[in-house]
């Protein structure tokens, strides 16, 4: 059994794969495997992957979304820990080593979120772990702020699954990522479920990754992303909040959804 498996979901992301894999294969640890799960790409991704040694490729027959792809990779992983990594990333050499050190520090830790820095503006943060508020909004901690402000470990609500490590046994006990999400907020959902079961999610600032962003959907605000995010934000609360909590939070949730509706209507 390997120490860790790095699972990279891909959908028509051939233009990202070379740089992503080059950094992944430069890791300071040795006992790891790389699994690329392809979601029915039509851009030549599979043909390119055939030329790359030491990569396990799982070729799905169609696009099952982020959740379907990573679940296939997690199930195939021969390791105790699984790192999920977006294809539009470039990781530092110590990335996997630091995530492993962080998750091993406490057996109650379910996941560790990395220090995600904007690829094209490397003084600014992209994500330092995710939060979820009473308005029903999920948001990346530190997004758009100076990266030097996020050098300390912290407990977070959930890890951003674009570059995070998870305990495989806990993923199995929680039922993996919910494929009803397809994509977006699935990491908030599984982090929420982990917290309900008494586990912790933490931020590991020494695990550094540079992230392009919106590599799956193409842009920050498009109809595909807005539709899924809006639907999933309702599903997230419905699924995880006890009924009494939904009633108590309903004024805040209604306000939050109304503000988001107006924002995306303008977009």
ABEGO torsion letter per residue (X at the ends): XBABBBBBBBBGAAAAAAAAAAAAAABABABBBBBBBBBGBAAGAAAAAAABBGBBBBBBABBAEAAAAAAAAAAABBBABBBBBBAABBBBAAAAAAAAAAAAABAABABBBBBBBBAABAABBABAEBBBBAAGBBBBBGBGBBAAABABBBBBABBBAABBBBBAAAAAAAGEBBAAAGBEGAAAAAAAAAAAAGBBBBBBAABBBBBAEGAAAGBABBAAAAAAAAAAAAAAAAAABBAAAAAAAAAAAAAAAAAAAAAAAAX
